[in-house]
Amino acid sequence: MKEEVTRTLVISNFHRSMPAKEVASICKSAGEVKEHFILQNKDSVLFVAFFDLRASEQAFEALSKKKVSVKYTISTCEAPRGSDICTEETNQGTLVYTSASSLVPNEASIYARSSKNADTFLRFYDSRDALAHLSALKKSHPKANPHLAWDNDLRKRRNMLLEAEEIVRNAPFQVVPRQEEAKRSMAPETRKKAKVSTNWMLALFDKYIIEHATEISKSIH
């Protein structure tokens, strides 16, 4: 069964066949990348998030021909947490409104269209097109209550998160020179906080991205 396309890919097992920069280059040639990062101490797990589903699918197909493992997954901003509200920062392409049929977007930009009760659901290929149409609807049809919705429901996102966590757990650790071990070791207080987390994957994502965003970006440009 064909995997459901998402905007984020998790790529693994490439450390022996090609460097991370080459993998990132393949992804960038498929379309504009929103964000990408390698997890701490994991030299063969790369997460790449695109704006456009078509770019993600193209990168998936290109990487599937290489000696790497690639799966569709979710980005950190899609991970289920708290009230699970979908905001404009979550890179989603699904727009919901109650009317406003007079403002129809370019059909070429629509991935799927559906309706439920009085609501219309438009799923865009590109999350930026969804934001642009949302902005237009808010101005022209504010009473239609236009808002973004998750591309994948809570259950699907939880399953994808668990699958990604399993991939990360099974990936080999990066060999760290002894002189670097002291520099990279966590302080007792930091280690204690990390253990408190009820979601290992989410805690690792959040901590590493916040602390190493600049370093990660430079490493695979």
VEXBA-784999 format. One line per field, with one value per residue (C-alpha): residue number from 1; residue in one letter; chain; x negated, y, z. Coordinates in pm, 1 decimal. Last residue first. Layout:
<sites>
num	NUM_...
residuo	A_...
cadena	A_...
px	X_...
py	Y_...
pz	Z_...
</sites>
This chain:
<sites>
num	221_220_219_218_217_216_215_214_213_212_211_210_209_208_207_206_205_204_203_202_201_200_199_198_197_196_195_194_193_192_191_190_189_188_187_186_185_184_183_182_181_180_179_178_177_176_175_174_173_172_171_170_169_168_167_166_165_164_163_162_161_160_159_158_157_156_155_154_153_152_151_150_149_148_147_146_145_144_143_142_141_140_139_138_137_136_135_134_133_132_131_130_129_128_127_126_125_124_123_122_121_120_119_118_117_116_115_114_113_112_111_110_109_108_107_106_105_104_103_102_101_100_99_98_97_96_95_94_93_92_91_90_89_88_87_86_85_84_83_82_81_80_79_78_77_76_75_74_73_72_71_70_69_68_67_66_65_64_63_62_61_60_59_58_57_56_55_54_53_52_51_50_49_48_47_46_45_44_43_42_41_40_39_38_37_36_35_34_33_32_31_30_29_28_27_26_25_24_23_22_21_20_19_18_17_16_15_14_13_12_11_10_9_8_7_6_5_4_3_2_1
residuo	H_I_S_K_S_I_E_T_A_H_E_I_I_Y_K_D_F_L_A_L_M_W_N_T_S_V_K_A_K_K_R_T_E_P_A_M_S_R_K_A_E_E_Q_R_P_V_V_Q_F_P_A_N_R_V_I_E_E_A_E_L_L_M_N_R_R_K_R_L_D_N_D_W_A_L_H_P_N_A_K_P_H_S_K_K_L_A_S_L_H_A_L_A_D_R_S_D_Y_F_R_L_F_T_D_A_N_K_S_S_R_A_Y_I_S_A_E_N_P_V_L_S_S_A_S_T_Y_V_L_T_G_Q_N_T_E_E_T_C_I_D_S_G_R_P_A_E_C_T_S_I_T_Y_K_V_S_V_K_K_K_S_L_A_E_F_A_Q_E_S_A_R_L_D_F_F_A_V_F_L_V_S_D_K_N_Q_L_I_F_H_E_K_V_E_G_A_S_K_C_I_S_A_V_E_K_A_P_M_S_R_H_F_N_S_I_V_L_T_R_T_V_E_E_K_M
cadena	A_A_A_A_A_A_A_A_A_A_A_A_A_A_A_A_A_A_A_A_A_A_A_A_A_A_A_A_A_A_A_A_A_A_A_A_A_A_A_A_A_A_A_A_A_A_A_A_A_A_A_A_A_A_A_A_A_A_A_A_A_A_A_A_A_A_A_A_A_A_A_A_A_A_A_A_A_A_A_A_A_A_A_A_A_A_A_A_A_A_A_A_A_A_A_A_A_A_A_A_A_A_A_A_A_A_A_A_A_A_A_A_A_A_A_A_A_A_A_A_A_A_A_A_A_A_A_A_A_A_A_A_A_A_A_A_A_A_A_A_A_A_A_A_A_A_A_A_A_A_A_A_A_A_A_A_A_A_A_A_A_A_A_A_A_A_A_A_A_A_A_A_A_A_A_A_A_A_A_A_A_A_A_A_A_A_A_A_A_A_A_A_A_A_A_A_A_A_A_A_A_A_A_A_A_A_A_A_A_A_A_A_A_A_A_A_A_A_A_A_A
px	-2404.6_-2422.8_-2627.5_-2528.3_-2161.4_-2247.3_-2481.1_-2222.8_-1941.5_-2158.5_-2007.3_-1644.7_-1646.9_-1812.4_-1584.0_-1261.2_-1337.7_-1475.7_-1177.8_-936.1_-1100.6_-1128.1_-767.8_-687.8_-969.8_-1111.4_-1427.9_-1533.5_-1493.5_-1726.1_-1990.8_-1982.1_-2028.7_-2314.9_-2497.9_-2487.5_-2797.1_-2889.1_-3204.5_-3327.4_-3278.2_-3465.3_-3815.6_-3704.2_-3608.1_-3234.0_-3117.7_-2767.5_-2502.0_-2349.6_-1978.1_-1740.3_-1601.4_-1564.1_-1363.1_-1144.4_-1074.7_-976.3_-725.3_-586.6_-547.8_-376.2_-129.8_-56.9_-3.8_238.1_440.5_457.1_590.0_371.1_378.9_459.9_701.7_657.9_925.7_1198.3_1493.4_1727.1_1823.5_1483.9_1563.6_1354.1_1070.9_1050.7_1101.0_798.0_575.7_686.8_620.9_264.2_211.0_331.1_107.7_-187.2_-102.1_-155.4_44.8_363.7_637.6_973.6_1243.1_1590.4_1807.6_2187.8_2223.8_1896.7_1735.6_1441.1_1162.8_819.5_475.7_579.3_318.6_415.2_773.7_671.6_867.7_1245.1_1384.3_1756.8_1808.0_1748.3_1931.7_1849.6_1469.5_1186.7_834.5_595.8_235.9_54.1_-288.9_-220.9_-290.8_56.2_209.1_366.2_462.4_355.8_484.6_167.3_-52.2_-31.5_-343.6_-268.3_-517.7_-790.3_-744.6_-540.2_-638.7_-677.5_-941.6_-1288.1_-1552.2_-1873.9_-2060.1_-1919.6_-1617.6_-1380.9_-1564.6_-1434.9_-1078.7_-1070.9_-1219.6_-943.7_-677.6_-808.0_-821.1_-464.3_-347.7_-477.5_-620.7_-886.6_-1015.0_-1336.4_-1440.1_-1779.2_-1881.8_-2223.2_-2477.1_-2268.9_-2458.4_-2207.5_-1934.7_-1998.6_-1792.2_-1588.6_-1346.2_-1111.1_-1274.9_-1194.8_-1158.3_-1291.5_-1648.6_-1650.4_-1580.6_-1860.8_-2096.9_-1999.0_-2092.4_-2424.2_-2493.9_-2411.4_-2694.7_-2630.5_-2633.4_-2765.7_-2574.5_-2255.3_-2067.7_-1787.8_-1562.9_-1258.5_-1044.5_-803.9_-534.4_-311.4_-217.0_-19.9_-228.1_-133.2_0.0
py	2378.3_2062.9_2173.6_2540.1_2470.5_2230.1_2476.7_2754.7_2537.8_2369.0_2451.7_2501.1_2215.9_1976.4_2039.4_2035.5_1726.3_1525.4_1611.8_1520.2_1182.3_1091.7_1180.6_1167.2_1410.4_1386.2_1216.7_1526.6_1744.6_1520.9_1524.6_1904.9_1918.7_1667.3_1864.6_1702.3_1559.2_1723.6_1906.0_1613.9_1375.7_1596.3_1494.4_1132.7_1163.0_1110.3_822.1_904.1_673.0_416.7_445.3_205.8_461.0_722.8_489.3_385.2_748.7_815.9_530.1_655.5_1007.3_872.9_680.0_987.8_1194.7_940.7_927.2_1305.3_1362.7_1441.3_1761.7_1949.1_2238.1_2602.7_2863.9_3051.8_3154.2_3224.3_3546.7_3694.2_3663.2_3915.5_3992.1_3661.0_3482.3_3650.6_3565.8_3203.9_3190.3_3312.3_3073.9_2775.6_2881.7_2887.1_2534.2_2411.0_2117.7_2269.6_2086.8_2258.7_2159.7_2312.5_2318.6_2322.0_1949.5_1800.1_1898.4_1780.8_1908.9_1760.2_1865.7_2214.9_2447.3_2359.9_2454.6_2819.0_2942.2_3004.3_3310.0_3313.4_2997.9_3197.6_2947.4_2761.5_2760.6_2509.6_2525.7_2230.6_2292.7_2276.6_2423.8_2450.3_2823.5_2935.9_2750.8_2408.1_2368.2_2044.4_2150.7_2018.2_1815.2_1610.8_1659.7_1876.4_2151.8_1888.4_1775.4_1474.9_1157.8_1017.7_749.3_710.6_440.8_486.7_306.3_533.7_483.8_561.8_893.7_1019.5_901.7_1062.1_1385.0_1402.9_1328.3_1600.7_1847.9_1762.6_1804.4_2161.8_2358.3_2096.3_1946.0_1740.4_1516.8_1345.0_1033.7_879.6_1044.3_1034.6_1205.2_1492.6_1462.7_1594.5_1890.6_2033.4_2321.5_2477.0_2319.4_2459.3_2191.4_1863.1_1992.1_2075.7_1713.7_1578.8_1837.1_1734.5_1373.6_1489.8_1706.5_1416.5_1213.2_908.0_528.2_468.5_743.7_691.6_463.9_714.1_971.6_1109.8_1306.5_1591.9_1743.8_1437.4_1181.4_877.1_565.8_341.3_0.0
pz	350.4_562.6_863.8_852.4_927.8_1206.7_1378.9_1366.4_1506.6_1772.0_2111.5_2010.1_1758.3_2002.7_2297.4_2097.5_1892.3_2183.9_2403.2_2124.3_2068.1_2434.9_2515.0_2885.2_2963.6_3316.9_3192.6_2999.5_3307.8_3508.4_3235.9_3229.2_3607.2_3597.6_3323.6_2983.8_2819.3_2489.3_2597.6_2806.6_2515.5_2269.3_2379.9_2357.1_1991.7_1934.7_1716.1_1597.2_1731.6_1501.3_1418.4_1592.5_1837.8_1564.5_1342.2_1636.4_1721.3_1361.6_1373.2_1705.4_1565.6_1256.1_1472.9_1683.4_1370.8_1227.9_1550.1_1585.9_1235.0_937.3_733.1_1053.8_1015.8_921.5_968.0_780.2_998.2_704.3_878.7_784.8_412.6_215.6_457.3_641.4_310.7_153.5_451.5_442.5_68.7_123.4_414.8_210.3_-78.0_163.2_277.7_-78.0_-211.5_-77.0_109.9_89.8_336.9_311.9_621.0_631.2_704.7_589.0_262.1_55.1_-170.7_-230.7_-357.3_-466.1_-622.3_-978.9_-894.3_-851.1_-552.8_-547.7_-372.9_-443.7_-238.4_78.5_303.6_623.8_603.9_648.5_502.8_495.8_389.5_721.5_796.7_1173.5_1209.9_1095.8_1389.6_1443.4_1808.6_1977.2_2321.4_2480.9_2246.4_1929.5_1711.9_1409.1_1497.6_1531.5_1172.0_1067.0_881.8_532.6_515.0_364.2_404.0_207.8_-69.1_-338.6_-565.0_-277.4_-240.4_-575.1_-507.0_-162.1_-298.2_-560.0_-297.8_-67.8_-354.7_-449.6_-89.8_-89.3_203.8_268.9_594.1_601.9_893.1_868.5_1058.0_983.6_1211.3_1526.8_1809.1_1811.2_1549.7_1200.6_1087.0_803.2_763.9_508.1_204.6_-138.8_-402.9_-538.4_-581.2_-210.7_-119.4_-336.9_-186.4_166.1_88.1_-56.0_249.2_481.5_330.1_109.0_130.5_481.4_664.2_463.1_699.2_763.4_598.7_778.8_536.2_607.9_387.1_403.5_138.6_249.7_191.1_-98.2_0.0
</sites>
